[in-house]
Amino acid sequence: MLPTFLGLPDRGSKPRVAGLTHVLDKGASAAATESILASAAPHIDIWKFGWGTAYLDAALSSKLSLLTEADVRACVGGTLMEIAWSQGKDRECLDWAYEAGFACVEISRGVATMPLADKHDLIRRAAERFVVLSEVGSKDPHEDLTPDQWTAEVAGDLEAGARWVITEGRESGTVGLYRADGSVREDLVAAALRGGSLDTVVFEAPRKEQQAWFIRELGSEVNLANIALEEALALETLRRGLRADTCDVSARWVTT
C-alpha cells in the first residue's frame, strides 16, 4: 500500500488521455522489460519500439505480451514506417504491426522526403486499425520548420486522424523543439499548441531539465515522450513535485 499523507498534484488513472508518459525502448531484453514494468507500469502509457528495433527484436512477441498484461500500449517507431513508405511497403508494414499485436503506430516524416499529402493519407489508413501518433519536426538540425508550419502540420495531422501529435526532439534533446544546448524553443511549443491542445500534443523531452521545464510551465498533466525506460518512475516524481526541480509544484496542493 502506497502512502497518501502528502498533498500532491492529482494524476489521471489509466488509460490516460492526458499526462501521458511515452517511453523509448532502444532494444531492451524481455527480462529488462519485465523488470521496468514491475516497478513503473502504472506510470507508463505508451512504449515505443524506437526506430526499427521492433523489426529485429527476437523478443518482440514476449515483450508485447508483457506490455498488454501491464496495460501499456506498444507503438511502432516512426522511422520504420518512413523506411517502409520509401520502399513502397507501408501497407505491408501496417499489416505486420497489426498481426504482431501493436496497439499504436507512429507516422512521421523526419527522415524520408514525404509530402504532407502522403503523410496524411498514411495517417488515415493507419487510423482504421491503430491509435496513431504522428510526429512533427525534422531530425536534421539544419532543416527547420517555421512556427506557422508547425502549427499547420499539427492541425493537419489531427484532422487526418492522429490521436496525438509528437513534437520532435530526438533522444538527444538537441533538435526540433530544442536548441543545440538543449534549451526549449518556447516559440515552437506555443506554435504546436496553437495547432492542437495540451490533450493532443506530446512533447519529446528526454532530459530531466526539459521535463521539469514542461511540468513547471504546463502542469503535471503535460504529455511527455522519449523518456528513457529506467527514468519513468523518476519522471513521475517530477510530475508529483517529489524532486527538487519541481518541489514547488507539490506545495500548491498542500491543504491546511
N, C-alpha and C positions, 0 to 999 in steps of 0.2 A: 504494500500500500504506500503510495507516494504521499509526502506531507502536503498540507494545504494551509499552513498558518501564515504564509506571506501574501501580501496584496500584490498581484502581478497582472499584467495585461491578459485579457481573455484571448483564447485561441480557438478557432473553429474546429469542429471534430471532422474526422474523415468520413466520407470522401469530401475533401475541401474544394471549394471553388475559388477561394482567395486565401492568401497566406501560404501559397504553395512553396514547398521545398523540393527542388528538382536537382537530383544528384547526378554526377558524371562518373560512369564506370569506364575505366581505361583498360579493362581486361582482368578484372578480379576473378579469382577462382570461386567455385561453388562453395568451398569451405569459408572463404573470406566473406562471400555474400551472406551466408547463413549467420556468421558472426556479427556483421554490421546490422543485420535485421534484428538479431536478438536484443541489441541494445538501443536501436534507433528507429525501428519500423514505425512507431506511432508518429514520428516526426518527419517521415519521408513520404512524399506524394507521388513523384514521378522518378523513375530510374532510367536514365538514358544510357544506352549502349553506345559509347562515343564512336564517332567516325564510322569505320567499317568493322569494328570489333565483333559485332554480332555475326557477321558473315564467316568469321574464322573461329569463333568461340566453341570449342568442343563441349563445353559445359552448358551451352545455351539452354537446352531443354530443362536441365536440373535447376538452373537459375530462374527461369521463367516460372517453374512450379513454386519455388520458394517465394518469389515476388507475389504471385497470386494468393498464396496462403497468408501472406503478410498484408494484403490489401494495399499493395504498392503497384502502380501502373508502370508497365515496361514500355519503353519507347525506342524505336529505331532511330539512329543518328541521321541527321540531315545530309551529311557528306555522302553516305552510302546511297541515299536516294538521288542525290545530284549525279553521282557517277553512273547509276543505273539509267537515269534520264539521258545523260550524254551518250550512252551506248544504245539508246532506244529500247531499254529493258525495264522501264519504270513499271509497266503492268506486271511483269514477272516479279519484280521486287515487292510490289504490293501483295501479290498472291502469296509469295513466300512468307512475308511478315504475318499475313492473316493465318496461314496454315500453321506457322510456328507458335502462334498464340499471343502476339503483341497486341496490347490494347491501344497504343498510340504510335503515330509516326510523326517525324519532323520533316517539314518541307521547307527547304532553304534554297538560296542561290548565291551563297557566299564564295563558292569555288568555281562552279560552272557558269558559262555565259548564257544564262537562261532568261529569255524575255519574260516580263511580268505576266503577259497573257498565258504563257506556258505554265508558269508557277501557279497561277490561279486555276487553270484547268486541272493541274495535278492535285491541288488542294480540294477542289470539288469532287474529283474521283476518289481520293483517299477518304474524304469525309463520309462516304457511303458506308464504310466499314470500320473506320477508326476514329478515335479522338485525335484531331490534327493540331499539332503545334507548328506554326510557321515560324520563320526567323527572318529578321530584317537586319541588314548591315553586311558589310564585306569583311572577310578575314584578312584582306590585303590592307596594311596600314597606309598605303599610298592611294587607295581608292576610297573616297569619302563622299557619302551622300549628304545633301543639304538637309537642314531640319525639315523643310517643306516636303522633301522626298521621303523622309522617314514617316512623317505624318500620313502622307498619301498611301504609302505601301502598307503601313499598319492597318489603316482603314480598309484598304482593298483586300488584304488577306482575310480580315474578319468577315467582310461581305462575301468572300468566296467560300467561307465555311470553316475557317480556322477557329478553334475554341479559345486558344491562347496564342499570342504572338510573342516570341522571344526576341529580345534586343541583343545584338551581337556584342560579345566582349571577349570571346575565346577563353580557353583555360588559363591564359596568361594575364587577362585583365588589362591589356595594353592597346587594344584596338576598338573600333566601333564606338561604344559608349564612353570609352576612356582615352585619355591622352597617353603618351608613351610612358609617363611616370606613374600611371595607374590612377590618376585623379579623374573624378567624374565630370563628364561634359554635361552640365546642367541643361544646356540648350537642347541637347538630344533627348534627355529624359522628358523634358516638357513637350518636345515635339512628338515623341511616342505616345504620351498620354493624351495629346490632342487627337490622335488617330484612334485611340482606344480608351481604356479606363484602368483603374487600379485592379479591377477584377479580370481584365483580359490581357494586360501586358505583363510579361515576365522578364525581369532584368537579370542578365548574366552577371554574377558578382562573385568571382572565385576567391577574392582576397577579403580577409577579415575587415580591413578598414573600409572596403567598398560595401560590404554587408551592413556594417554599422552605420555608414552614411545613409543608406536607403531606409533603414529602420528608424533612424532619428528624423529623417525628412518626411517619410511617407507612412510611417507607422509599422507596428508589429505584423500586420497582415499583408505586407507587401509581398509579391511573388518574386522569389529569387531562384536563380538557376546556376548550373555549372559548379555546384558545391561538391567539394571532394567527399568521397564516401565516408572517410573517417572523421569528417568535420560536421556531419549532420546534427549530432547532439550539441556540439559547440555552437552551431548557428541557432539552435533553439534557445540556448541560454542568452544569446544576444537579443532574440525576439522578446524574451520574457524579462529582460533587464537584470539578468543574473551574471553579468560580466561588466568589468569596469567601463568598457567602451559605451555601454548603454544603460548603466545602472540608474541614471536619472529617469529613464523611461518607466521603470517599475515604481518609482516614487510617486508618479502621477496617479497610481491606482491604490495607494495606501489609504485606508479608511480610518477614521478616528471614532 
